[in-house]
Amino acid sequence: MSSGFSKGKKGGVLAEFEAAEVSLLRSLVSMMLGLVSPGETSDDPLERALGIGDAAVPSDPVLARLFPSAYEDEGEAAEFRRYTEATLRDGKRADAQTVFDTATSGRAELTPEQAQAWLRALNDIRLTLGIKLDVTEEVHDEIALMSEDDPRYPAFVTYDWLTYLQDSLVRALW
């Protein structure tokens, strides 16, 4: 069985994974769920109820990449972040949860909505791993030259596999 995605019926997508791939995907998704857990909330009860959060740019480079500033001006960026980050986090958690819930070994059919959630979640996981590995445009050359004994090798191969999955999903949705 080859892993990846192909066109399904009625706009859906067929997903095919082996048990080891599902285990890896679910592990990566669990990491994402922890990473995008709710951020700092306001002490004000009304702001908490409305989902208005902290305006600070995340110090973690991964979170800064997943939740980039919308404006160059720090004040405008902080104000925008304050009103939008909680909703963005909710969306990323929902996408990751969809992957976690629908990742199965063998063959499964995803609805168009589930496939879109997979696409967004795979992108978030790749961004996260890419930041942690300091991936550049030369990633394929780097992997080709890397020894399998290099402790970074499994992570780079995983990044490459996620890139393949994302590409096969985009093609299945196209």
N, C-alpha and C positions, 0 to 999 in steps of 0.2 A: 504494500500500500504506500502510495506517496502522500506526504503530508501537504496540507495547504487547502486552497479553496478553489471551487469551480462553480459555474453557473448552475443554479437550481431551478425549480419551477416557480412560476408566478413572481419573478423578481427576487426570489430567495437565493441563498448561497449554500452550496454543499461544503461542509467542513470535514476534513479527514485527518485524523491524528492517531498516532500510536500512543500506548499507555505512558511511555516515558516522556513523550512530548507534552501530553496533558499534564503530567506531574510538574514539568518545568514551567509550563504556562501558568498553572495555578499558583506556583511558588512566586513567579514574577508578579502576578496580579495581586497576590497577598501583600507583597512588598509595596505595590502602588497604593493599595487601600490604606496601608499604614502611613504612607508618605503624604497622601492628600486628605488625611483625616481633618476634621474641622479645625480651623486655625484659631487664633486668639480672638475672643469676642469682647465686646464692650462690657463695662460694668453697668451701664445703663440698661434697665430691663426692656425699655421700648426698642432701643437699638438692637439688643439681643433678639427680640421677637421679630424684628424686621430683617435680621440677618446682616446687620451692619457690623463690620469687623474692624480689625486692626489695619491701619493705613501704612504700616512699615513694609518696605521692600524686604522680602525674605533674605536672610543672611546665607542660607544654604543655596549654593549655586544651582542645584537641581530644581528647587522650588522657584528660584528666580527665573529659571528657563521655562518651567511649566506655567508660571503666573507672571509673565513679563509686564513691565510698566507700559501703560497705554500712551503716555505722553512723555516728552523729554523734560518738561518742566516738573520738578519734584513735587511741588504743591498740587498741581493738577493731577499728576500720576497718583499721589497719595489719596486724594479725594475720590478719584475713579476707583482705585483699588478698594477703598473702604466700603463702597456700595456694590462691588461686583465680585470680589474674591470668594465670598461664601457660596454664591451661586455657581461659580466656576468649579470650586471644590466639589460641590454636590454633583455636578455633571460628570466630573472625572471619576468620582466614586461610583456613580450609577453605571457608567460605561465599564469600569473595571469589574463591578459586580455582575454585569451581564456576561462578560467573558468567563468569570469564575463559575457562574451558574450553567453556562451552555458548553463549556469546554469538556468534551467527552472523547473517550477513545473510540475508534471506529469511525463511523460516518454519521453525521448529524446535519439536519437542514436548519439553517438560520433564516429568520424572517428578514426582510429588507432593513427593518429598524435595528434588529440585533446585529446584522452585518455592519451597519454604520457605527454602532457602538463598539464593535470589535475593531473597526478601522481607527477610531479615535483612541481607544485604549492601547492598541499596538503602537500607535504613534507616540503616546505618552511614555510607554515602556521603553521604546527605542531612544527617545530623547533623554530619559533618565539614565539609561545605560551608557549612551553616548557621552553625556557629561561626565559620568563617573570614570569612563575609560579615556576621556580626552580624545574622542574620535575625530579624525580629520577626513578630508575628501580622499585621502590616499589609504583609506581603511582596507581596501581589498589587497593592495600591494603589501601593506603591513602584515596582514594575515598570511599572505603567501610566503613572506620571508620569515615569519615567526615559527620558532621551534615548538613542536607539540609539548615539549617539556617546560616551556615558558608558563609561569603561573597565571599569566593573563590570557593564555590561549583559549581556555573554555569560555571565558566571558566574551572575547572577540568573536568566536565562532557562534555563540548565542546571539550576539548582535547581528551577525550576518544572516543567521537563520530568521530572525525577526524581520529583517529587511526583505528577505524572500517571501515570508508570509504576508507582509503588508503589500508587496507587489502582486502576489497571486490574488489577494482579496480585492485590490483595486481592479485587476483585470476581470475578475468574476462579476464585479458590480458594473463594469463598463458596458 
